[in-house]
Amino acid sequence: MAKNVHFLLFLVSLVSVKTMVYARPQPTSSLIDINLSVAPSAAAVATGGGWKWSTMAELVGGVFVVFLMCLVGVCVYQLKRKCSTLIHPSHSDSCKELKIKIDGFGGLDETLTHEGNMVISIHDLKKATNNFSQDNILGRGGSATVYKGDLKDGTKVAVKRTEWIDKGGLDGFKSEVSVLTKVRHRHLVALRAYSFDANEMLLVYEYMPQGTLARFLFDWKKHGLKPLEWRQRLMIALDVARGVEYLHCLAQQSFIHRDLKPCNILLGDDMRAKVADFGLARPAPHGEDSFVTQVAGTFGYFAPEYAGSHPFLMGEVSTKIDVYSFGVILMVLITGRRARGTTQQEESVPLAKWFQQMYKDEVSFRKAIDPTVDLDEETLASVSAVAELAAHCCAFKPHKRPNLSQVVNVLSYLAEPWNPSEPETELEGLDIDINTDNDIDTGSFSSLDGR
């Protein structure tokens, strides 16, 4: 808003200067010649050409002033329209479609396709959040505020309220609804409902009582929390990997998240993780294919081919950009450091680059591990294995990065090791005769007592 006001004041000042220039008597002013950079020659003045040039200058100046005034009027009109943006939702003949008309963006029309009755009234959400009380705020980000709420049936929810609506906000809203009505997984946050009001959009999610992973990594002292143990970090990493694996290749329609980071990972009371915030998600191309789109997300988590592969803030997108972001998250879990430092010196070196340098030396690597992690021999071996995986995920070339299924396999082995008990010497009710004369062992099941 402030930028628009400053721009309008600048245009008004230009109009004032131009009006002052052309209002002054021509014989005593040289401003016209300076402004137009055209001064009539002495010969032209003697033949009357100077009068013609002067008349033309006045005409051009007058047209220019009128043009500027019109431009100011258009800007003011658009500003008023933007400030009074209104949403007009209406259901189409198909119960699965919701048509949205937005005033303030040239009569923008959008259509949302959803499954089931997921639209909730703004009145119910006001009751659930105590009229969006400040005491119920869980967090803020961009143009949205998240509130804790209690629905009529006692269900606790998180309500994301976007008050300032623009094209990007509408795209994010559509993306969240589109993705979360198509995918359901125990490690993806669930969308319960959504709502429209005259000038805002609201998304209703399942409530995750422990908040974001970022709270436990960067602000645990501020919130009076205990630092995460290594096993908790390992399980969180596995949960996130399983959620993104489902997004990439197991869901009926595959998606790329595009904004994986600790702030978008939510924790339950059992400290199990779910991936959230699908406002930037896009449908994934088939296989290893990629496409080019406008860069969006969070610096520090961008893959190289996404951040700077094309001009005009365009980047190459494939599932491998999520793999890179996940690799950075693993580095954050190991070190407890932000992807981009809080000091100027730290910001000059991204975490991914710094980590790969530290990982090469055993002494430096041990120093890089979060000091709140209790390191014994077994834990150090686990941390080292995850560090190696993180380095592979953050490989410079996309084809050298693993896919999320391979990542899940590695983390599953580390987080959920199989420790079988000693095999029993005798299997009751089962008689197996092994013929050792053949190259391939065969068995005959002579009896299956008890079945």
C-alpha positions as a Markdown table, in Angstrom:
| # | Residue | x | y | z |
|---|---|---|---|---|
| 1 | Met | 0.0 | 0.0 | 0.0 |
| 2 | Ala | 2.8 | 2.4 | 1.0 |
| 3 | Lys | 4.6 | 1.8 | -2.3 |
| 4 | Asn | 1.5 | 2.6 | -4.3 |
| 5 | Val | 1.0 | 5.9 | -2.4 |
| 6 | His | 4.6 | 6.9 | -2.9 |
| 7 | Phe | 4.3 | 6.2 | -6.6 |
| 8 | Leu | 1.1 | 8.3 | -6.9 |
| 9 | Leu | 2.8 | 11.2 | -5.1 |
| 10 | Phe | 5.7 | 10.9 | -7.5 |
| 11 | Leu | 3.4 | 11.1 | -10.5 |
| 12 | Val | 1.5 | 14.1 | -9.0 |
| 13 | Ser | 4.8 | 15.9 | -8.5 |
| 14 | Leu | 5.7 | 15.3 | -12.2 |
| 15 | Val | 2.4 | 16.7 | -13.3 |
| 16 | Ser | 2.9 | 19.8 | -11.1 |
| 17 | Val | 6.4 | 20.4 | -12.5 |
| 18 | Lys | 5.2 | 20.0 | -16.1 |
| 19 | Thr | 2.2 | 22.4 | -15.5 |
| 20 | Met | 4.6 | 24.9 | -13.9 |
| 21 | Val | 6.9 | 24.7 | -16.9 |
| 22 | Tyr | 4.3 | 25.3 | -19.5 |
| 23 | Ala | 2.5 | 27.9 | -17.5 |
| 24 | Arg | 5.5 | 30.3 | -17.4 |
| 25 | Pro | 5.9 | 32.9 | -20.2 |
| 26 | Gln | 7.9 | 31.5 | -23.1 |
| 27 | Pro | 10.2 | 34.4 | -23.7 |
| 28 | Thr | 11.7 | 34.3 | -20.2 |
| 29 | Ser | 11.9 | 30.6 | -19.9 |
| 30 | Ser | 14.4 | 28.2 | -21.2 |
| 31 | Leu | 12.8 | 25.2 | -19.5 |
| 32 | Ile | 10.9 | 24.2 | -22.6 |
| 33 | Asp | 14.0 | 23.8 | -24.6 |
| 34 | Ile | 15.7 | 21.8 | -21.9 |
| 35 | Asn | 12.7 | 19.6 | -21.4 |
| 36 | Leu | 12.1 | 18.8 | -25.0 |
| 37 | Ser | 15.8 | 18.9 | -26.0 |
| 38 | Val | 14.7 | 20.8 | -29.2 |
| 39 | Ala | 15.6 | 24.5 | -29.6 |
| 40 | Pro | 14.7 | 26.3 | -32.8 |
| 41 | Ser | 17.6 | 27.6 | -34.9 |
| 42 | Ala | 18.0 | 31.3 | -35.6 |
| 43 | Ala | 17.1 | 30.7 | -39.3 |
| 44 | Ala | 13.9 | 29.0 | -38.2 |
| 45 | Val | 13.0 | 31.8 | -35.9 |
| 46 | Ala | 13.6 | 34.4 | -38.7 |
| 47 | Thr | 11.3 | 32.5 | -41.1 |
| 48 | Gly | 8.6 | 31.9 | -38.5 |
| 49 | Gly | 9.7 | 28.3 | -37.8 |
| 50 | Gly | 10.4 | 29.1 | -34.2 |
| 51 | Trp | 6.7 | 29.9 | -33.7 |
| 52 | Lys | 5.7 | 26.6 | -35.1 |
| 53 | Trp | 8.2 | 24.7 | -32.9 |
| 54 | Ser | 6.9 | 26.6 | -29.9 |
| 55 | Thr | 3.3 | 25.7 | -30.7 |
| 56 | Met | 4.2 | 22.1 | -31.2 |
| 57 | Ala | 6.0 | 22.1 | -27.9 |
| 58 | Glu | 2.9 | 23.4 | -26.2 |
| 59 | Leu | 0.7 | 20.8 | -27.8 |
| 60 | Val | 3.1 | 18.0 | -26.9 |
| 61 | Gly | 3.4 | 19.2 | -23.4 |
| 62 | Gly | -0.4 | 19.5 | -23.0 |
| 63 | Val | -0.9 | 16.0 | -24.3 |
| 64 | Phe | 1.8 | 14.7 | -21.9 |
| 65 | Val | 0.2 | 16.5 | -18.9 |
| 66 | Val | -3.3 | 15.0 | -19.8 |
| 67 | Phe | -1.7 | 11.5 | -20.2 |
| 68 | Leu | -0.1 | 11.8 | -16.7 |
| 69 | Met | -3.3 | 12.9 | -15.2 |
| 70 | Cys | -5.1 | 10.0 | -16.8 |
| 71 | Leu | -2.4 | 7.6 | -15.5 |
| 72 | Val | -2.8 | 9.0 | -12.0 |
| 73 | Gly | -6.6 | 8.5 | -12.2 |
| 74 | Val | -6.2 | 4.9 | -13.4 |
| 75 | Cys | -3.7 | 4.1 | -10.5 |
| 76 | Val | -6.1 | 5.6 | -7.9 |
| 77 | Tyr | -9.0 | 3.6 | -9.4 |
| 78 | Gln | -7.0 | 0.3 | -9.3 |
| 79 | Leu | -5.8 | 1.0 | -5.8 |
| 80 | Lys | -9.4 | 1.5 | -4.6 |
| 81 | Arg | -10.5 | -1.7 | -6.4 |
| 82 | Lys | -7.7 | -3.6 | -4.7 |
| 83 | Cys | -8.6 | -2.2 | -1.3 |
| 84 | Ser | -12.2 | -3.3 | -1.8 |
| 85 | Thr | -11.6 | -6.8 | -3.2 |
| 86 | Leu | -14.7 | -8.9 | -2.8 |
| 87 | Ile | -15.1 | -12.7 | -3.3 |
| 88 | His | -18.3 | -14.1 | -4.7 |
| 89 | Pro | -18.4 | -17.9 | -4.3 |
| 90 | Ser | -21.2 | -19.8 | -5.9 |
| 91 | His | -21.7 | -23.5 | -6.5 |
| 92 | Ser | -22.1 | -24.7 | -10.1 |
| 93 | Asp | -24.5 | -27.4 | -11.3 |
| 94 | Ser | -21.9 | -30.0 | -10.4 |
| 95 | Cys | -21.7 | -30.4 | -6.6 |
| 96 | Lys | -17.9 | -30.9 | -7.0 |
| 97 | Glu | -17.2 | -27.4 | -8.4 |
| 98 | Leu | -17.1 | -24.1 | -6.7 |
| 99 | Lys | -16.9 | -21.0 | -8.9 |
| 100 | Ile | -15.3 | -17.9 | -7.5 |
| 101 | Lys | -15.6 | -14.4 | -8.9 |
| 102 | Ile | -13.2 | -11.8 | -7.5 |
| 103 | Asp | -13.7 | -8.1 | -7.9 |
| 104 | Gly | -10.5 | -6.1 | -7.8 |
| 105 | Phe | -8.6 | -8.1 | -10.4 |
| 106 | Gly | -10.3 | -7.3 | -13.6 |
| 107 | Gly | -13.3 | -9.6 | -12.9 |
| 108 | Leu | -11.1 | -12.6 | -12.3 |
| 109 | Asp | -13.0 | -15.9 | -12.4 |
| 110 | Glu | -11.7 | -19.1 | -10.9 |
| 111 | Thr | -13.1 | -22.6 | -10.4 |
| 112 | Leu | -12.2 | -24.9 | -7.6 |
| 113 | Thr | -12.9 | -28.7 | -7.8 |
| 114 | His | -13.3 | -30.4 | -4.5 |
| 115 | Glu | -14.5 | -33.7 | -3.1 |
| 116 | Gly | -17.4 | -33.8 | -0.6 |
| 117 | Asn | -18.9 | -31.0 | 1.3 |
| 118 | Met | -15.8 | -29.2 | 2.6 |
| 119 | Val | -17.2 | -25.6 | 2.7 |
| 120 | Ile | -17.7 | -24.3 | 6.2 |
| 121 | Ser | -19.4 | -21.0 | 7.2 |
| 122 | Ile | -17.4 | -18.0 | 8.4 |
| 123 | His | -19.8 | -17.8 | 11.3 |
| 124 | Asp | -18.8 | -21.3 | 12.5 |
| 125 | Leu | -15.1 | -20.3 | 12.2 |
| 126 | Lys | -15.6 | -17.1 | 14.2 |
| 127 | Lys | -17.2 | -19.1 | 17.0 |
| 128 | Ala | -14.5 | -21.7 | 16.8 |
| 129 | Thr | -11.7 | -19.1 | 17.1 |
| 130 | Asn | -13.5 | -16.8 | 19.6 |
| 131 | Asn | -13.9 | -14.2 | 16.8 |
| 132 | Phe | -10.3 | -14.7 | 15.7 |
| 133 | Ser | -9.0 | -13.7 | 19.1 |
| 134 | Gln | -5.3 | -12.7 | 19.5 |
| 135 | Asp | -5.1 | -15.3 | 22.3 |
| 136 | Asn | -5.8 | -18.0 | 19.8 |
| 137 | Ile | -3.0 | -17.1 | 17.3 |
| 138 | Leu | -0.6 | -20.1 | 16.6 |
| 139 | Gly | 1.6 | -18.3 | 14.1 |
| 140 | Arg | 1.9 | -15.7 | 11.3 |
| 141 | Gly | 3.4 | -15.9 | 7.9 |
| 142 | Gly | 3.2 | -13.7 | 4.8 |
| 143 | Ser | -0.3 | -12.4 | 4.6 |
| 144 | Ala | -1.8 | -15.2 | 6.7 |
| 145 | Thr | -2.4 | -15.8 | 10.4 |
| 146 | Val | -3.1 | -19.2 | 11.9 |
| 147 | Tyr | -5.6 | -19.5 | 14.8 |
| 148 | Lys | -6.4 | -22.4 | 17.1 |
| 149 | Gly | -10.1 | -23.3 | 17.0 |
| 150 | Asp | -12.6 | -25.7 | 18.5 |
| 151 | Leu | -15.5 | -26.8 | 16.3 |
| 152 | Lys | -19.0 | -27.6 | 17.5 |
| 153 | Asp | -18.2 | -31.3 | 17.9 |
| 154 | Gly | -15.1 | -30.5 | 20.0 |
| 155 | Thr | -12.6 | -31.2 | 17.2 |
| 156 | Lys | -9.6 | -29.0 | 17.5 |
| 157 | Val | -8.5 | -27.3 | 14.3 |
| 158 | Ala | -6.0 | -24.8 | 13.0 |
| 159 | Val | -7.6 | -22.0 | 10.9 |
| 160 | Lys | -5.4 | -20.2 | 8.3 |
| 161 | Arg | -6.8 | -16.8 | 7.6 |
| 162 | Thr | -5.7 | -14.8 | 4.6 |
| 163 | Glu | -7.0 | -11.3 | 4.8 |
| 164 | Trp | -5.1 | -9.5 | 2.0 |
| 165 | Ile | -6.1 | -11.3 | -1.2 |
| 166 | Asp | -4.1 | -11.0 | -4.4 |
| 167 | Lys | -3.5 | -13.3 | -7.4 |
| 168 | Gly | -0.7 | -15.1 | -5.6 |
| 169 | Gly | -2.8 | -15.6 | -2.5 |
| 170 | Leu | -5.6 | -17.0 | -4.6 |
| 171 | Asp | -3.2 | -19.4 | -6.5 |
| 172 | Gly | -1.9 | -20.6 | -3.1 |
| 173 | Phe | -5.4 | -21.2 | -1.8 |
| 174 | Lys | -6.4 | -23.1 | -5.0 |
| 175 | Ser | -3.2 | -25.2 | -4.7 |
| 176 | Glu | -3.8 | -26.2 | -1.1 |
| 177 | Val | -7.4 | -27.2 | -1.8 |
| 178 | Ser | -6.5 | -29.0 | -5.0 |
| 179 | Val | -3.7 | -31.0 | -3.5 |
| 180 | Leu | -5.2 | -31.8 | -0.1 |
| 181 | Thr | -8.5 | -33.0 | -1.5 |
| 182 | Lys | -6.6 | -35.4 | -3.7 |
| 183 | Val | -4.0 | -36.9 | -1.3 |
| 184 | Arg | -4.4 | -38.4 | 2.1 |
| 185 | His | -1.5 | -39.8 | 4.1 |
| 186 | Arg | -0.6 | -40.1 | 7.8 |
| 187 | His | 2.4 | -37.9 | 7.2 |
| 188 | Leu | 0.6 | -35.1 | 5.3 |
| 189 | Val | -1.5 | -32.6 | 7.3 |
| 190 | Ala | -5.2 | -33.1 | 6.6 |
| 191 | Leu | -7.5 | -30.3 | 5.2 |
| 192 | Arg | -10.8 | -30.4 | 7.2 |
| 193 | Ala | -12.7 | -27.6 | 5.4 |
| 194 | Tyr | -12.3 | -24.2 | 3.8 |
| 195 | Ser | -14.4 | -21.0 | 3.7 |
| 196 | Phe | -14.9 | -17.7 | 1.9 |
| 197 | Asp | -15.9 | -14.3 | 3.2 |
| 198 | Ala | -16.4 | -11.0 | 1.5 |
| 199 | Asn | -12.7 | -10.2 | 1.6 |
| 200 | Glu | -10.8 | -13.2 | 3.0 |
| 201 | Met | -10.1 | -16.9 | 2.5 |
| 202 | Leu | -9.8 | -19.5 | 5.2 |
| 203 | Leu | -8.4 | -23.0 | 5.3 |
| 204 | Val | -9.1 | -25.4 | 8.2 |
| 205 | Tyr | -6.5 | -28.0 | 9.0 |
| 206 | Glu | -6.2 | -30.7 | 11.6 |
| 207 | Tyr | -4.5 | -29.3 | 14.7 |
| 208 | Met | -0.9 | -30.3 | 15.4 |
| 209 | Pro | -0.4 | -29.4 | 19.1 |
| 210 | Gln | 3.5 | -29.3 | 19.1 |
| 211 | Gly | 3.7 | -26.7 | 16.3 |
| 212 | Thr | 6.5 | -26.6 | 13.8 |
| 213 | Leu | 9.8 | -28.4 | 13.7 |
| 214 | Ala | 11.5 | -25.0 | 13.6 |
| 215 | Arg | 10.4 | -24.3 | 17.2 |
| 216 | Phe | 12.3 | -27.3 | 18.5 |
| 217 | Leu | 15.4 | -26.7 | 16.4 |
| 218 | Phe | 15.9 | -22.9 | 16.6 |
| 219 | Asp | 13.7 | -21.5 | 19.4 |
| 220 | Trp | 13.5 | -24.3 | 21.9 |
| 221 | Lys | 15.0 | -22.2 | 24.7 |
| 222 | Lys | 12.6 | -19.3 | 24.0 |
| 223 | His | 9.6 | -21.6 | 24.3 |
| 224 | Gly | 10.9 | -23.5 | 27.2 |
| 225 | Leu | 11.2 | -26.8 | 25.2 |
| 226 | Lys | 13.6 | -29.7 | 25.5 |
| 227 | Pro | 16.0 | -30.0 | 22.6 |
| 228 | Leu | 15.2 | -33.0 | 20.3 |
| 229 | Glu | 17.1 | -36.2 | 20.9 |
| 230 | Trp | 18.8 | -37.8 | 17.9 |
| 231 | Arg | 16.2 | -40.7 | 17.7 |
| 232 | Gln | 13.4 | -38.1 | 17.6 |
| 233 | Arg | 15.2 | -36.2 | 14.8 |
| 234 | Leu | 15.6 | -39.5 | 12.9 |
| 235 | Met | 12.0 | -40.4 | 13.2 |
| 236 | Ile | 10.9 | -36.9 | 12.1 |
| 237 | Ala | 13.1 | -37.2 | 9.0 |
| 238 | Leu | 11.6 | -40.6 | 8.2 |
| 239 | Asp | 8.1 | -39.3 | 8.6 |
| 240 | Val | 8.7 | -36.4 | 6.2 |
| 241 | Ala | 10.4 | -38.7 | 3.7 |
| 242 | Arg | 7.4 | -41.0 | 3.7 |
| 243 | Gly | 5.0 | -38.2 | 3.3 |
| 244 | Val | 6.9 | -36.7 | 0.3 |
| 245 | Glu | 7.5 | -40.2 | -1.2 |
| 246 | Tyr | 3.7 | -40.6 | -1.2 |
| 247 | Leu | 3.3 | -37.2 | -2.9 |
| 248 | His | 5.9 | -38.0 | -5.6 |
| 249 | Cys | 5.1 | -41.5 | -6.6 |
| 250 | Leu | 2.4 | -43.3 | -4.5 |
| 251 | Ala | -0.6 | -41.0 | -4.8 |
| 252 | Gln | -3.1 | -41.3 | -7.6 |
| 253 | Gln | -1.9 | -37.9 | -8.8 |
| 254 | Ser | 1.7 | -36.9 | -8.1 |
| 255 | Phe | 2.8 | -33.5 | -6.8 |
| 256 | Ile | 6.0 | -31.5 | -6.1 |
| 257 | His | 5.8 | -29.6 | -2.8 |
| 258 | Arg | 8.4 | -26.9 | -3.7 |
| 259 | Asp | 8.7 | -25.5 | -0.2 |
| 260 | Leu | 10.0 | -28.1 | 2.1 |
| 261 | Lys | 11.5 | -26.6 | 5.3 |
| 262 | Pro | 11.3 | -26.9 | 9.1 |
| 263 | Cys | 8.5 | -24.3 | 9.3 |
| 264 | Asn | 6.3 | -26.4 | 7.1 |
| 265 | Ile | 6.8 | -29.6 | 9.1 |
| 266 | Leu | 4.3 | -29.9 | 12.0 |
| 267 | Leu | 4.5 | -32.2 | 15.1 |
| 268 | Gly | 1.9 | -34.0 | 17.1 |
| 269 | Asp | 2.0 | -34.8 | 20.8 |
| 270 | Asp | 3.8 | -38.1 | 19.9 |
| 271 | Met | 6.4 | -36.0 | 18.1 |
| 272 | Arg | 5.6 | -37.6 | 14.8 |
| 273 | Ala | 5.7 | -35.3 | 11.8 |
| 274 | Lys | 3.4 | -34.2 | 9.0 |
| 275 | Val | 4.2 | -32.1 | 6.0 |
| 276 | Ala | 2.2 | -28.9 | 5.7 |
| 277 | Asp | 1.7 | -25.8 | 3.5 |
| 278 | Phe | 0.9 | -26.9 | -0.1 |
| 279 | Gly | 0.4 | -23.4 | -1.5 |
| 280 | Leu | 3.3 | -23.7 | -3.9 |
| 281 | Ala | 2.7 | -27.4 | -4.9 |
| 282 | Arg | 2.5 | -28.3 | -8.5 |
| 283 | Pro | 1.5 | -31.5 | -10.4 |
| 284 | Ala | 4.6 | -33.6 | -11.0 |
| 285 | Pro | 5.7 | -34.4 | -14.5 |
| 286 | His | 6.0 | -38.1 | -15.5 |
| 287 | Gly | 9.1 | -39.9 | -14.4 |
| 288 | Glu | 12.3 | -37.9 | -14.4 |
| 289 | Asp | 10.9 | -35.1 | -16.6 |
| 290 | Ser | 11.0 | -31.5 | -15.6 |
| 291 | Phe | 9.3 | -28.2 | -16.6 |
| 292 | Val | 10.2 | -24.5 | -16.2 |
| 293 | Thr | 8.2 | -22.2 | -14.0 |
| 294 | Gln | 8.5 | -19.1 | -11.9 |
| 295 | Val | 10.8 | -19.5 | -8.9 |
| 296 | Ala | 9.0 | -19.5 | -5.5 |
| 297 | Gly | 9.9 | -20.9 | -2.1 |
| 298 | Thr | 12.6 | -20.3 | 0.5 |
| 299 | Phe | 16.2 | -19.3 | -0.1 |
| 300 | Gly | 18.6 | -21.8 | 1.4 |
| 301 | Tyr | 16.4 | -24.8 | 0.3 |
| 302 | Phe | 16.5 | -24.1 | -3.5 |
| 303 | Ala | 18.2 | -26.7 | -5.7 |
| 304 | Pro | 20.8 | -25.2 | -8.1 |
| 305 | Glu | 18.8 | -26.0 | -11.2 |
| 306 | Tyr | 15.7 | -24.3 | -9.7 |
| 307 | Ala | 17.3 | -21.2 | -8.3 |
| 308 | Gly | 19.4 | -20.0 | -11.3 |
| 309 | Ser | 19.0 | -22.2 | -14.3 |
| 310 | His | 16.9 | -19.7 | -16.4 |
| 311 | Pro | 16.6 | -15.9 | -16.7 |
| 312 | Phe | 13.7 | -13.8 | -15.4 |
| 313 | Leu | 13.4 | -15.8 | -12.1 |
| 314 | Met | 12.4 | -18.9 | -13.9 |
| 315 | Gly | 13.6 | -22.3 | -12.7 |
| 316 | Glu | 13.6 | -26.0 | -13.7 |
| 317 | Val | 11.2 | -28.1 | -11.6 |
| 318 | Ser | 11.2 | -31.8 | -11.0 |
| 319 | Thr | 10.7 | -34.1 | -8.0 |
| 320 | Lys | 14.5 | -33.8 | -7.5 |
| 321 | Ile | 14.1 | -30.2 | -6.1 |
| 322 | Asp | 12.2 | -31.6 | -3.2 |
| 323 | Val | 15.0 | -34.2 | -2.7 |
| 324 | Tyr | 17.5 | -31.3 | -2.5 |
| 325 | Ser | 15.3 | -29.4 | 0.0 |
| 326 | Phe | 14.9 | -32.6 | 2.1 |
| 327 | Gly | 18.7 | -33.0 | 2.1 |
| 328 | Val | 19.0 | -29.5 | 3.6 |
| 329 | Ile | 16.5 | -30.4 | 6.2 |
| 330 | Leu | 18.7 | -33.4 | 7.2 |
| 331 | Met | 21.6 | -31.0 | 7.5 |
| 332 | Val | 19.5 | -28.8 | 9.7 |
| 333 | Leu | 18.5 | -31.7 | 11.9 |
| 334 | Ile | 22.2 | -32.7 | 12.3 |
| 335 | Thr | 23.6 | -29.3 | 13.0 |
| 336 | Gly | 20.7 | -27.3 | 14.5 |
| 337 | Arg | 21.7 | -24.5 | 12.2 |
| 338 | Arg | 19.4 | -22.5 | 9.9 |
| 339 | Ala | 19.7 | -23.0 | 6.2 |
| 340 | Arg | 20.6 | -19.3 | 6.0 |
| 341 | Gly | 22.5 | -17.9 | 8.9 |
| 342 | Thr | 21.2 | -15.0 | 11.1 |
| 343 | Thr | 24.5 | -13.1 | 10.8 |
| 344 | Gln | 26.0 | -11.6 | 7.7 |
| 345 | Gln | 29.0 | -13.9 | 7.8 |
| 346 | Glu | 26.8 | -17.0 | 8.1 |
| 347 | Glu | 24.5 | -15.8 | 5.3 |
| 348 | Ser | 27.4 | -15.6 | 2.9 |
| 349 | Val | 27.8 | -19.4 | 2.9 |
| 350 | Pro | 24.6 | -21.5 | 2.5 |
| 351 | Leu | 24.3 | -24.4 | 4.9 |
| 352 | Ala | 24.5 | -27.0 | 2.1 |
| 353 | Lys | 27.8 | -25.7 | 1.0 |
| 354 | Trp | 29.2 | -25.3 | 4.5 |
| 355 | Phe | 28.0 | -28.7 | 5.6 |
| 356 | Gln | 29.7 | -30.5 | 2.6 |
| 357 | Gln | 33.0 | -28.8 | 3.5 |
| 358 | Met | 32.7 | -29.8 | 7.2 |
| 359 | Tyr | 31.7 | -33.4 | 6.3 |
| 360 | Lys | 35.0 | -34.0 | 4.5 |
| 361 | Asp | 37.0 | -33.9 | 7.8 |
| 362 | Glu | 36.1 | -36.1 | 10.8 |
| 363 | Val | 37.1 | -33.5 | 13.4 |
| 364 | Ser | 35.3 | -30.7 | 11.7 |
| 365 | Phe | 32.2 | -32.9 | 11.2 |
| 366 | Arg | 32.0 | -33.7 | 14.9 |
| 367 | Lys | 32.2 | -30.0 | 15.8 |
| 368 | Ala | 29.4 | -29.3 | 13.3 |
| 369 | Ile | 26.9 | -31.7 | 15.0 |
| 370 | Asp | 24.3 | -29.9 | 17.2 |
| 371 | Pro | 25.9 | -29.8 | 20.7 |
| 372 | Thr | 22.6 | -30.7 | 22.3 |
| 373 | Val | 22.8 | -34.2 | 20.8 |
| 374 | Asp | 24.3 | -36.8 | 23.1 |
| 375 | Leu | 26.9 | -38.5 | 21.1 |
| 376 | Asp | 27.8 | -42.1 | 21.9 |
| 377 | Glu | 29.5 | -44.5 | 19.4 |
| 378 | Glu | 26.2 | -45.8 | 18.1 |
| 379 | Thr | 24.6 | -42.4 | 17.7 |
| 380 | Leu | 27.7 | -41.0 | 15.9 |
| 381 | Ala | 27.5 | -43.8 | 13.4 |
| 382 | Ser | 23.8 | -43.1 | 12.8 |
| 383 | Val | 24.5 | -39.3 | 12.4 |
| 384 | Ser | 27.3 | -40.1 | 10.0 |
| 385 | Ala | 25.1 | -42.3 | 7.8 |
| 386 | Val | 22.4 | -39.5 | 7.7 |
| 387 | Ala | 25.1 | -37.0 | 6.8 |
| 388 | Glu | 26.2 | -39.1 | 3.9 |
| 389 | Leu | 22.6 | -39.4 | 2.7 |
| 390 | Ala | 22.1 | -35.6 | 3.1 |
| 391 | Ala | 25.2 | -35.0 | 0.9 |
| 392 | His | 23.8 | -37.3 | -1.8 |
| 393 | Cys | 20.4 | -35.5 | -1.7 |
| 394 | Cys | 22.2 | -32.2 | -2.2 |
| 395 | Ala | 24.2 | -33.3 | -5.2 |
| 396 | Phe | 24.7 | -30.5 | -7.7 |
| 397 | Lys | 23.2 | -32.5 | -10.6 |
| 398 | Pro | 19.6 | -33.7 | -10.2 |
| 399 | His | 20.3 | -37.2 | -11.7 |
| 400 | Lys | 22.9 | -37.9 | -9.0 |
| 401 | Arg | 20.3 | -37.4 | -6.2 |
| 402 | Pro | 18.3 | -40.4 | -4.9 |
| 403 | Asn | 14.6 | -40.5 | -5.2 |
| 404 | Leu | 12.4 | -40.4 | -2.1 |
| 405 | Ser | 11.8 | -44.2 | -2.1 |
| 406 | Gln | 15.5 | -44.8 | -1.8 |
| 407 | Val | 15.7 | -42.2 | 0.9 |
| 408 | Val | 13.0 | -43.9 | 2.9 |
| 409 | Asn | 14.8 | -47.2 | 2.6 |
| 410 | Val | 18.0 | -45.8 | 4.1 |
| 411 | Leu | 16.2 | -43.9 | 6.9 |
| 412 | Ser | 14.0 | -47.0 | 7.7 |
| 413 | Tyr | 17.0 | -49.1 | 8.2 |
| 414 | Leu | 18.5 | -46.5 | 10.6 |
| 415 | Ala | 15.4 | -45.5 | 12.5 |
| 416 | Glu | 13.6 | -48.9 | 12.6 |
| 417 | Pro | 16.4 | -51.6 | 12.6 |
| 418 | Trp | 15.2 | -55.2 | 12.6 |
| 419 | Asn | 16.6 | -57.0 | 15.6 |
| 420 | Pro | 15.2 | -60.6 | 15.3 |
| 421 | Ser | 15.3 | -62.8 | 18.4 |
| 422 | Glu | 17.2 | -66.1 | 18.3 |
| 423 | Pro | 15.4 | -68.6 | 16.1 |
| 424 | Glu | 13.7 | -71.5 | 17.9 |
| 425 | Thr | 15.4 | -74.8 | 17.5 |
| 426 | Glu | 12.1 | -76.6 | 16.9 |
| 427 | Leu | 9.1 | -75.3 | 15.0 |
| 428 | Glu | 6.0 | -76.9 | 16.6 |
| 429 | Gly | 3.7 | -78.6 | 14.2 |
| 430 | Leu | 5.9 | -78.1 | 11.2 |
| 431 | Asp | 8.0 | -80.9 | 9.6 |
| 432 | Ile | 10.3 | -79.6 | 6.9 |
| 433 | Asp | 12.4 | -82.1 | 4.9 |
| 434 | Ile | 15.2 | -80.4 | 3.1 |
| 435 | Asn | 16.8 | -82.2 | 0.2 |
| 436 | Thr | 20.4 | -81.1 | 0.0 |
| 437 | Asp | 21.2 | -83.1 | -3.1 |
| 438 | Asn | 19.8 | -80.5 | -5.4 |
| 439 | Asp | 21.3 | -77.1 | -6.2 |
| 440 | Ile | 18.0 | -75.5 | -5.1 |
| 441 | Asp | 16.7 | -76.4 | -1.7 |
| 442 | Thr | 13.2 | -77.7 | -1.6 |
| 443 | Gly | 11.0 | -78.5 | 1.4 |
| 444 | Ser | 8.0 | -80.7 | 1.8 |
| 445 | Phe | 5.4 | -79.7 | 4.3 |
| 446 | Ser | 4.2 | -83.0 | 5.7 |
| 447 | Ser | 1.9 | -81.7 | 8.3 |
| 448 | Leu | 0.3 | -78.4 | 9.4 |
| 449 | Asp | -1.1 | -79.3 | 12.8 |
| 450 | Gly | -3.3 | -76.7 | 14.4 |
| 451 | Arg | -4.5 | -75.2 | 11.1 |
